[in-house]
Amino acid sequence: MKRLLTLITPLLALPLLAQEPLPKVKAEIFDVSGHKAVLYAAPTPAEGKPWVWYAPTLNGGVSLAGRPMYFEAFMKAGISLAGFDLGEVRGSPASSAKFTLFYDAMVKRGFSPKPILLGQSRGGMMTLAWAFRNPDKVNAWVGIYPVCNLASWPLKNSKKDTLADFAMPEADLVARLKEFNPVDNLAGLAANKVPMFAVHGDSDVVVPYDLNTQLLKERYEAAGGSFTVKIVPGEGHKVGPAFFECRELVDFVLGLK
């Protein structure tokens, strides 16, 4: 009986340990080439100091820090969260090069040279554009109803910002689309065995699933890559539990090596 109680006691303690409050994590703000970087460092970093690179980071804020399920799961797992505010960029070579300056700054601070990229909506384009140009520097890619295809939302609904970022007329960008479009440049990521995950609503009319996540998944798998998708039936492009309390997303990130 004494042995049975000895075995049971640690099991009973597990839920209590899981409920321990997360230490308050304040954002550290630092400058990289005139742009604001934001870092939420995990109180007890996991081995190798892994980090989630979130985009878009706008007005100096990382909005994912306000999603308790994700933020607490990452922090407790020792995964830091960071972002870099370049404004409304759309994945041009120039803006991707500026993102590399932020990457270099994070690595100099001792963080993993292979971050987990997490793009929400237009942040999908920002992260994918950097990822395909730096396929050996990516641990994994995650999307929340992500923009993956320049020919969809960027050129249909955000043309002004897109053309400004690429600094070229629309005709020139369209003529060179395959050179710049992430869905046309996946071989390097597949060769580096970068796993991908996305959660997307099948009723999204802002960033349509079929023109973005589905297209990315089909082409990435055709290139030999691994892609997991959580389709949310009947949901569109909105803030809600289906996208910001997605257990599969958390499990994917925490399960990375």
N, C-alpha and C positions, 0 to 999 in steps of 0.2 A: 504493500500500500504506500509506504514511504517512497519507493522508487517511482510509482505512478504519479504521485504528487510532484515529484522532482521534474518529471517529464512534462506535466501539464503546466506548471508555473511559467516557464518561458513562453509557452504558446499563448497564455492569457495576457502576457505582457505586450505581445506584438501590437494589438490594436492601440494600446496606450502610446507606444513609441511612435506609431504612425500619425498620432494626433498631436505630437509635439509642435508647438507654434514655430513658425518660420521666423528667424531673427529679422529685424527690420533691415531691408536692403535699400540703400540710397543710391541714386544715380550719380555716377561720376561723369562730369562733363569735361571734355578736353578738345583742343583744337588740332585739326589736321589740315594744313595748307589753306587756312582761312575758312574751313567748314567745321560745323559742330559734330563731334562724335559723342555718343552716349553709351555708357557702360554700366550694367548692373552685374557686379561681380558676385558669383556664388559664395556664400559664407565659408563653405568648406569645399573647395574645388575638387572635382574628381581627378583621377590620374590623367596627366596630359593637358589639364586645364581646357576641357572642351567648351565650345561656345556656340550659341545660336546667333547667326547674323540675320537680323530682321530688316525687311524693307516693305513699304516705304517708311523712312524716318523723316517726318516733316515737322517744321516749326520746333525743331530741337527735341522732339519727343519720340519715344518708342512705345507706341500704343499697345503692343502686346504685353507690356508690363502691367497693364490694367486688366488683363484677362486672368483672374485668380487661378483657375485650374491649370493653365499652361505655366504661368509664372512660378507658382509654388512647386509644381512638379519638376520643373527644370532646376530651380534653386536647390531643392532638397536632394536632387540627384547630382549636385555639384556642377551643373551646366550653367555657365554665365550667359547673359543676354546683352547684345550690343547692336547699335545701328549708326548710320552715317547720313547726315542730312545734306543731300545735294539738290534738294528741291524736286521739281517735276521733270525728272529725266526719264528717258525711254530706252536706254540700253545702247547708246551709240558707243563707238570706240573711245571717244573722248571722255564721256562720263564713266565708262568702265575703267579707264585708266586712272581716274580720280578715286574710284572705289578701291583700286589696288593700293593707293597711298594709305587708305584706312586699314586695309588688310595688313600691310607692312607694319603699321603702328601697333596693331593688336598683337602681331607675332613678336615684335620687340618687347612688348609687355609680358611676354611669357605664355601667351595663349596659344592654343593648338594651331599648327600651320594648315590644318584641314577643318575649317568651320562647317557647321551645319547651316545651310542657307535656307531661310524661311521667307517666302514672298507672299504677301497678301494682296490680292487684286493686282494693281499695276506694279506692285512690288515683285510680282512673279517675273515680269519682263526685266526689271532691274537685276534681279539675282540670276536669272537664267543667262542673260547677256554676259554677265561677268563670269559665270560658271563655264560656259562653252569656250571662253577665251583662256580660262585657267583650269582646265579639267583635272590637273594633278594636284590642285589645292583645295579640293572639295570633298568633304566626308560624305555628305548627303544633301539632297534638295527636297524641300517640302513646300507645298503650295496650298493656300486657302483661296478658293475660287480665283486662281491665278491667271493673269494675262500671259500667254505663252507665245502668241503669234502676232507679229507686227502688222499683218494684213487684217487683223480683226479690230479690236477696240482702238489701238493706237492710231491707225490711219482712217478709221471710220468715225470715231467719236472724240479723238484727242489729237487731231491733225496738227494744230498750231504748235503744241508743246513737243510733239514728235519731230516735226520738221525743224524746230528750233534746236532740239538736242542734236540732231544729225547734221545740222547746218548745211542743208542742201535742199534744192527744190523737190517737190513731190515726184516729178517725173524721174529725176535722178535716183531718188531713194527706191522707187518702185522698180526701176531697171536693175538695181543692185540688191534687191530684197533678199535673195538667197545668200548673199554674202553676210548680211547682218541679222537675219532672222534665226532665233534660237532653234526653232523646229527643223531648220535645214542644216544645223551644225551640231549634231549630237554624237558623232563618231568618237570624239575624244573622251567625252563623259562615259560612254558605254565601254570604251577600252579600259578606262580607269575603274570600271565597276562601281560607279557612283549610284547608289540606290535612290529611287525617287518615290515620293508619296504625295497625293493631293486629295483634298476633300472639296467637292464641287456639287452644287445643286443642278439637277437636270432641267430646271425651269428658269435658269439664269438668262435674262435677255440683255443684260449689260455686258457681261463677259460670257458669251455662250459656251456651254460645255463642249459641244462638238467641234467648235473652231479653235479651242484652246486645250484644255486638259485631255480630251479624248484624242485629239490630233497628236499632241505631245506623247501620250502613252503609246499610241500605235506606232509612231515613228521610232520612239526610243526602244521599244521591244523589238522592232524590226532590225534595229542596229545591234541587238544583243543585250540591251540594258534591262534592268529590273525596275518595274513601275507598279506600285500599288495605288489603287484609287478607291475612295469612299464616295459613292454617289448618294446624294441626299434627295430622295424623291419629292417632287413638288416644291422644292425650295429655290429661291432666286438669290440675287446678290444683296444680302443683308446681314446685319449683325444679329446673331442669335446663337443659342446653345448648340445647334447642329454643327456650327463651324468653329465655335470658341470653347466648346466643352466636348471635343471629339476625342474619345478614349483611344481610338485607333491611331490618331496623330501622336498622342503622348506615348503610346506603346512603341510606335515606330522610332521616335527620337530616343527614348530610353533604352531601346534595344540595339542601338548602334554600337559598334565596337570602336 
